[in-house]
Amino acid sequence: MEAVVTKQPFNDAQLFVIRSFASVKTDGDREELTSLYLDFLQRKLDAETNRLWQEGKLSDSIFEEMLHTHIRTPYDK
């Protein structure tokens, strides 16, 4: 007998966030929960940026180069 694989549209973390926001009853609570979530994401981003900086994968010169680089999707006419 073959195992049946069902495809879940959301992973466990996504379901947790959806359920957390579903339980919110007021705009104030929604704003507070949103703020907490954004703080979490900011800490993760800061940690990753610091790691990349320490490894030399990010630097002032790399940022300067990015500012002057035009990366666009080429479109065929």
C-alpha positions as YAML, in Angstrom:
chain: A
units: angstrom
residues:
- id: 1
  name: MET
  ca: [0.00, 0.00, 0.00]
- id: 2
  name: GLU
  ca: [1.39, 3.42, -0.99]
- id: 3
  name: ALA
  ca: [1.57, 6.26, 1.47]
- id: 4
  name: VAL
  ca: [-0.80, 9.08, 0.68]
- id: 5
  name: VAL
  ca: [0.90, 12.47, 0.63]
- id: 6
  name: THR
  ca: [-1.38, 15.42, 1.15]
- id: 7
  name: LYS
  ca: [-0.19, 18.87, 0.32]
- id: 8
  name: GLN
  ca: [-0.85, 21.38, 3.07]
- id: 9
  name: PRO
  ca: [-1.11, 24.95, 1.75]
- id: 10
  name: PHE
  ca: [0.64, 26.41, 4.82]
- id: 11
  name: ASN
  ca: [3.54, 25.18, 6.94]
- id: 12
  name: ASP
  ca: [3.31, 25.00, 10.74]
- id: 13
  name: ALA
  ca: [4.82, 28.45, 11.30]
- id: 14
  name: GLN
  ca: [2.41, 30.05, 8.83]
- id: 15
  name: LEU
  ca: [-0.54, 28.33, 10.49]
- id: 16
  name: PHE
  ca: [0.65, 29.57, 13.88]
- id: 17
  name: VAL
  ca: [0.72, 33.17, 12.64]
- id: 18
  name: ILE
  ca: [-2.70, 32.85, 11.01]
- id: 19
  name: ARG
  ca: [-4.21, 31.35, 14.15]
- id: 20
  name: SER
  ca: [-2.59, 34.01, 16.32]
- id: 21
  name: PHE
  ca: [-4.05, 36.83, 14.25]
- id: 22
  name: ALA
  ca: [-7.42, 35.04, 14.01]
- id: 23
  name: SER
  ca: [-7.80, 35.24, 17.79]
- id: 24
  name: VAL
  ca: [-7.32, 39.03, 17.86]
- id: 25
  name: LYS
  ca: [-10.54, 40.90, 18.63]
- id: 26
  name: THR
  ca: [-9.53, 44.58, 18.58]
- id: 27
  name: ASP
  ca: [-7.51, 46.86, 16.31]
- id: 28
  name: GLY
  ca: [-5.26, 47.70, 19.26]
- id: 29
  name: ASP
  ca: [-4.46, 44.03, 19.85]
- id: 30
  name: ARG
  ca: [-3.83, 43.52, 16.14]
- id: 31
  name: GLU
  ca: [-1.44, 46.46, 16.10]
- id: 32
  name: GLU
  ca: [0.36, 45.13, 19.19]
- id: 33
  name: LEU
  ca: [0.70, 41.64, 17.71]
- id: 34
  name: THR
  ca: [1.87, 43.12, 14.40]
- id: 35
  name: SER
  ca: [4.49, 45.16, 16.26]
- id: 36
  name: LEU
  ca: [5.74, 42.08, 18.11]
- id: 37
  name: TYR
  ca: [5.99, 40.15, 14.85]
- id: 38
  name: LEU
  ca: [7.84, 42.98, 13.10]
- id: 39
  name: ASP
  ca: [10.25, 43.26, 16.04]
- id: 40
  name: PHE
  ca: [10.96, 39.53, 15.70]
- id: 41
  name: LEU
  ca: [11.64, 39.88, 11.98]
- id: 42
  name: GLN
  ca: [13.88, 42.92, 12.58]
- id: 43
  name: ARG
  ca: [16.00, 40.98, 15.10]
- id: 44
  name: LYS
  ca: [16.40, 38.13, 12.58]
- id: 45
  name: LEU
  ca: [17.37, 40.57, 9.84]
- id: 46
  name: ASP
  ca: [19.85, 42.36, 12.10]
- id: 47
  name: ALA
  ca: [21.45, 39.07, 13.11]
- id: 48
  name: GLU
  ca: [21.81, 37.92, 9.50]
- id: 49
  name: THR
  ca: [23.18, 41.29, 8.39]
- id: 50
  name: ASN
  ca: [25.73, 41.24, 11.23]
- id: 51
  name: ARG
  ca: [26.77, 37.70, 10.31]
- id: 52
  name: LEU
  ca: [27.26, 38.64, 6.65]
- id: 53
  name: TRP
  ca: [29.20, 41.76, 7.66]
- id: 54
  name: GLN
  ca: [31.52, 39.75, 9.93]
- id: 55
  name: GLU
  ca: [32.12, 37.20, 7.17]
- id: 56
  name: GLY
  ca: [33.05, 39.99, 4.78]
- id: 57
  name: LYS
  ca: [30.12, 39.31, 2.46]
- id: 58
  name: LEU
  ca: [28.78, 42.81, 3.18]
- id: 59
  name: SER
  ca: [30.76, 46.02, 3.48]
- id: 60
  name: ASP
  ca: [30.49, 49.74, 2.78]
- id: 61
  name: SER
  ca: [32.08, 49.24, -0.63]
- id: 62
  name: ILE
  ca: [29.58, 46.48, -1.51]
- id: 63
  name: PHE
  ca: [26.68, 48.74, -0.54]
- id: 64
  name: GLU
  ca: [28.17, 51.57, -2.58]
- id: 65
  name: GLU
  ca: [28.48, 49.24, -5.57]
- id: 66
  name: MET
  ca: [24.83, 48.17, -5.15]
- id: 67
  name: LEU
  ca: [23.75, 51.80, -5.22]
- id: 68
  name: HIS
  ca: [25.24, 52.23, -8.67]
- id: 69
  name: THR
  ca: [24.23, 48.87, -10.16]
- id: 70
  name: HIS
  ca: [21.22, 48.73, -12.43]
- id: 71
  name: ILE
  ca: [19.78, 45.23, -12.37]
- id: 72
  name: ARG
  ca: [16.71, 45.04, -14.52]
- id: 73
  name: THR
  ca: [14.87, 42.24, -16.19]
- id: 74
  name: PRO
  ca: [15.71, 42.28, -19.90]
- id: 75
  name: TYR
  ca: [12.61, 42.29, -22.06]
- id: 76
  name: ASP
  ca: [12.66, 41.06, -25.61]
- id: 77
  name: LYS
  ca: [10.81, 43.27, -28.04]
...
